Every structure is written in C-alpha cells, then in structure tokens.
Amino acid sequence: MINELEILKSVNEENRITQRELAKRTGLSLGSVNVLLKRLIYKGLIKIEHINSKTIKYIITPKGLMEKARLTYQYIVNSYNYISGIEQKVEQIIRNKNITTKVILYGIKDELYDIITAKLKSLNEVYDFVERNSSLNYYVNGDYIIITWHPEDIEDGLNNGLFSVNVLK
C-alpha cells in the first residue's frame, strides 16, 4: 500500500520520472518499481505515453488520483491509530506503576520521543532521559521503569536487573 502511494505521488508530481528515479525516491529495487508500475497500469491508475522510442511518460489517471487520495487517507488513519496506541501504552504504564517509581526514557530524541514525552507531560509525570547506547548501570536494582521505543531494544531485552518496557511491543 505505502509503495503504491509513493509511486502515485511521485508520478503525480513529475510525470516524466524514470523508473530509476522512482526506485531512488521509494527505496525500492528497480525490479520492484517495474512490477508496481505494471500493476498500477493494469488497474488503470497510471497510463503510459510514448514520447519517443526511448522515453515513456507516466500519467496518473482520474482513477489513480482517487486511489492516491484513498491511500493517503488510509495512511493518515493508520498513523493516527498507531500513535494513539503508543499513547495508551504510556498511559497504562504510568497508571500501573508505583507512585515512587521513577520513569526513565531510554532512546534518541526523535518523533516517538516527542509523542511519549507529550503524553507524559499531559499526565504530569516527571521523567529523566538517557541517550540510547549509554550505560544504565545506575538504574539497576532501583525503583525505576525504563521506557524505550526502538525495535532493536525489543530484541536486546534491556533486562539486566532493569524493569523495562518497549512501547512498540
């Protein structure tokens, strides 16, 4: 879904875009872009126009514009639900912790950090931040809860005497 949306957006912005340029923009392989373009053409979302023997122009059709709008809407709804789920998880963590337990955020200051800290502030919860890959030895065997949000930290466990929760689980 997201790959089709990216191709539809790119073709809509620049109809003389090449498959190679589409691959760069989307991060997909050239072969994947070719397959997706063929699928979009088959569905009637994009049509091709031959400019000359070497140049093809991709044109998004009215049906393609409608599909782009639908996919954009679906992407926004999915993103909102994902963010809402993270906020609910943070709220649950805070609701279930002891009043004396201190909250430590372990990660990098990115978009998920912003979502988590905004929720903590709305709950009037005080927290400390520890940069990802820094030592957490200070927090071992204390009354702390470590909140993290990186996929790698799910695998790492981060549990060497620490109570940790990854909000992506």
Disulfide bonds with the S-S distance in Angstrom:
none
